[in-house]
Amino acid sequence: MANRILTTIKNSAQVVLTLGLMIGIVDQISDDKALIEYKSPRGVISYTTVSLAQSACVPSEGQKVYFYKDYKIVTCVDNFPD
């Protein structure tokens, strides 16, 4: 019973974390910051700045990344279809 409850809590936490994950393209890198361009849920081009020190990878300009807005990059995508 306790294992089932812990599994449910873990799955719920993963859903909440995944909801905040976004995808964008690194527009510019300066010092320890990356400027990322992304489309907002309304389809408007927007920008956010994230810390490279907090990030899981170091991207290059023009690279697609998965990130949390105003926080950090979670994954750098090496190859992706257009």
Secondary structure, DSSP 8 states (H G I E B T S, - for coil): -HHHHHHHHHHHHHHHHHHTEEEEEEEEEETTEEEEEEE-TTS-EEEEEEETTTSSS---TT-EEEEETTTEEEEEESS---
